Amino acid sequence: MIGGGVGIQEQALYAGTPLSRFLDDQLPNRDSVVEAWVHEVTSNAVDATAPVVGRDSVGWAFELCIGLDLANTPPRMQELSYLPTDRCTATLAAAGFDHRPSRALAGQGTTDPVLLHWERTHHRVAVDDAQRGIFAACLDLASFRQPMHRWGNSRTVDRRRSLFLSLAMDEDSMGRSRELLDMMGHCWELYLARGRRALLTLGEKVVVAPEWATSFGVADLVIGRTLIDVKLAVEPTADDVATWLRQLLGYVLLDRHDTFRIDAVAVYSAWHGCLLTHPLGAFLATASAGPLSDLGQLRAEFHHALRDDVDSYLAWKERRRYA
């Protein structure tokens, strides 16, 4: 059993955590959705092989690629600020962003992408050298994400770039792996063929990396009113899908003030180019232990049940910030 302020993503991995216990008590009848999603994703099986090493990090890297493709302004600039100036600029330009100067200010003379205003001008439509450059940048950032998470905003941009270059840019870096680049390319071709269209039909508003309770829960996307996590599992099992659903429900329940007005949950399975969705209202009706659970009441009870964990997490964040 784990707890003690561990965030939603980690709690979803194990039985016996406060999140898992709450869901088993309040929403125990989740198997029908799990079975439906397993059937759908296996029906979209792809005849291709994938490397085993680094798959979790590849999933994070691909999530970053999708965010760069869908957002109207560059997302996750804290992470992108670890890239050297020229590489960050090239990544943003290749992803379809352009620097749009503010007319209210005189020219500042800076070329640092972190200090510039970028706007979406186009979407990429092919897997070419520029797109592979995005893959490589995202993979290298993924290999560096644990120190990035640990440091947060406690390093200057100059220091971030120096640390990134010293620790993440060797000959064996993920961004230089042909196997991992090919894996990303496979997922991107499916994304262009059907994934992007399926995601954009969910709504116009795109929020990348929405977070709750000061990052106690950080999801991948909210598009329209659908909460989405991006997963890269080549042969997902029922246990995998059950974990995904627990994670999504944890985020929904953390949204205590209904900030995003979520009315559906979804997983985008990148290896299969498959979007798995389920209406939230219908899920609550079938998964509840008794009469239809009211979402507002569930959120209030969830807040009470995880209060100690959230408080422990926030205390850890504050101690780290002011260490």
N, C-alpha and C positions, 0 to 999 in steps of 0.2 A: 504493500500500500504506500502511496505517496500523497503528499499534501503540502502543508507548510508554505503556502503562497505560490505553489507551482501553477503556471498559467493554464488557460483552457486547452491549448494544443497538446500539452504534455498530459494533462488530466484525462483527455479523451483516449489516450493510448492504453489505459489500464482499468481493470475492474477494481472496485474498492476505493476509488478516489471520491471526493465530495461530489464532483460532477456526475460520475457514473452512478453513484448511489442515488442521487436525486432523480436522474432520468429513469432508473430502474423502478423507483418508487412511484413517480408521477406519470411517466410515459413508457410503460413496460412493453406495449404492443407495437414494437417497431419493426418486427421481422418482415412484415409484408412489403414495406418499402425497401428494406435491404435486399430481399429476394428479387423484387422487380428491377432494382438497379443492377444487381449482379447479372441477371438475365440480359438486360439491355446492353451492358458493356461487353459481355462475352459474345453477344450477337454481332458486335462490331469488331470482332477479333481481326487482327492485322497479321499478315504473313511476313513477319520481319523479326530479326533478332536484335537484342539490345545488350550493351555491356552491363554487368552487375555493379561494378565499382562506381561509387559516387552518385547513385541514382537519387538519393534524397537531395543532394546539392543540385543535381541537374533539374529536379522538379522546381526548386526555388528559383533557379536561373530562368527556367521557362516561364514561370509566373511573372518574373520581372520583364521578360520580353513581351508578354501579353499586355502588361500594364503600360509599357512604352508604346504599344500599338494602339491601345484603346483610349487613353487619356487625352484630354484636350491640351493639357500642359504637362511638362515632364513630371512623372511621379517619382517618389523615393529619391529625392535629391540628396538626402543625407547619405544614402549608400553611393549614389553616383559621384558624390564629391570626393570619394577615395580615388577615382580614376585621375590620372594625370590630365592636365588641361587639354592637350591635343586629342587624347583618346576620348575624353568626355564629350568634347565638341563633335568629334566624328560620330560618336554613338548617337547623340541627339539628332544630328543632321540625317544620319542614315535611317533613324526611326521615324522621320517625317516631321521634325520640328524645325522652325526657323527663328532666328533672333529677330524680334520686333522691337526696335528702340522705342522708349517712351518719349513722346514729343514734349512732355511737360518739363523734361530735364535736358540740360545741355549735354553734349557728348562727353562721356567720362573717360574715354580712351582705353577702357579695359577690354580685354579679350577673354577674360576668365569666364567660362560658361556658367559657373555657379552664381555669378553676380549679374547675369543677363536675364532678360525676359524672353521666354521662348513660347511659341504658339504652334499648334498643329497646322500644317499646310497640306499634307497628303498622307496616304497610307501605302506601305510597301505591298507589292503584288507579286513578288518573286523571291526565290531563295538564290541569291547571288552573292558575290564577294562582300558587298556592303552588309548584307544581312548576316553573313557568317561572321563579320566583324562584331556585330551586335551580340551574336551568340558567344563569341570568345570573351567579350567584355563582361557579359552577365555570368558566364561560368567562372571567370577569375574572381568576380565579386562574391559569387556563391562560396568559393573556397575560403573566403576571408570573412564570412558573415558572423562567425562566433566572436572574434574580437570586435567587429563593428557593433554587434549587439551589446557586448560588455561595456564598450566605451561610450556609446550613445553620442551626446553632444560635447563630451568632455575633451575632445581634441580639436585643435584648429584645423582648417582645411589644409594648410601646408603640412602640418604634422600627419594628418590622415594620408595624404598622398605619399609622403616619405615612408610611412610604415607599410603602406600597400606595396610600394615598389620594392621594399627590402624583404618582405615576407611572402608575397604572392606571385612574384614575377620570375620564377625560375624555369628551367627547361622542362620540368615535369608539371607545369601548371595545367589546370583543367582546361583553360582556354586554348592550349596547344594540342590537346588530345583529339586526334582525327576521329576516334570512335565516338567521343562525346559530342563533337561537332556534328557528326553524321546523325546521331540520335536526335539532337536538336533539330536538324534539318528535316528528318522524318516527321517529327511532331509539327513543325511549322508548315510543311506541305499540307498536312491534314487540316491544320488550323485555317490556312488560306482557302482550302477547298470547301470546308463546311463549318469549322468552329467559329470563325469570326462572325459569319452571318448569323449563326444560331445565338451567339452572345448579344449581338447588337439588336436583334429583334426583341430583346427583353426590355429595352427602354433607351432613352437618349442620355440620361444622366449616368456618368460612370465615376465611381469613387474607388480609388486604388488604395489598398491596405487600410480599410476602416478599422479603427481601434476603439476599445471600450476600457474603462477603468484604468486609464494611463498605461495602456498596452498589456493589461492582464489578459485581454483577448484581442488578437489582431488577425482579421480575416484577409482574404485575398482581394475580393471585389464585391461591390454592390453595383448592379446595373439595373436601372429602373428601381423596382422594389424587390428584386431577387438577390439574395445573398449567395455568393458563389465561392467555392474553394477550387483551386486548380490542383490536380493530382497527376502524378506520373507513375502509374503502376502498370507493368506490362501484363501481368496475369493476376488481377485483383481477386482476392478471396472474399467470402462472406464476412470474415473477421475484419478485413481491410475496410470494406464498405460500411460495416457497423461502426467502426472507429470514425470514419469520415462523417457519418450522420451524427454521432455524439458530438463531434467537434462543431459542426454547423449549429446544432441545437444549443450548445453552450454559448455561442456568439449571439444567437437570437435571444436567449434568456438574459444575457448581459445587457442587452439594449433596453434597459429598464424604462427609459423615457420615450421609447418608440421613435428614436431620432430618425431612423431610416425607413420607417413604415413598411417593414419587411412583410411580404405576403407569400413568398415562396423561397425554398432553399434548393440549391443546385450544386453539382460537382461537374467540372469540366475535366474529363479524362483525356489528357493530352495525347497519350500513346495511341488512342483509338479515335481521336477527333470526335468524341461523343459527349453531348451535354445531357446530364441526368438531372431532371427537375421534379419537384413535387410541391403542390400548393400547401402552404403552411396550415391553413384552416382545415383542409381535409386530413392532413397528418394529425393534428391535435384531436380530431374527431375519432380517428381510428386507434391512435396510440395511447389514449388516456386510460387510466386504470378503472375509472368509473364514468360518471356523466362527463360531457364535454368540458374540458378544462379551459377556463378563461385565461387568455395569454397574459393579461395584466396581473392577475392574481398569481399565476405561475412565476412571473418575473419577480414579484415581491417576495414570494417564498424562496425563490432561488437566491435573491440578494441576501436574505436572512441566513440561508444555509451556507453560503460561501463567504459570509462577511469576514470571518477570521482569516481565510485564505487571501482574500483581496487585501485586507489590512496588512498582512504579513508581506505581501508582494509590494505594496506601496511603501512600506517601511524600508524594505530592501532597496527599492529604487532611490529613496531619499538618502539613505546612508551612502549609497554608491555615488550619488550626485555630489554630496558635500564631503566626501572622504578627503 
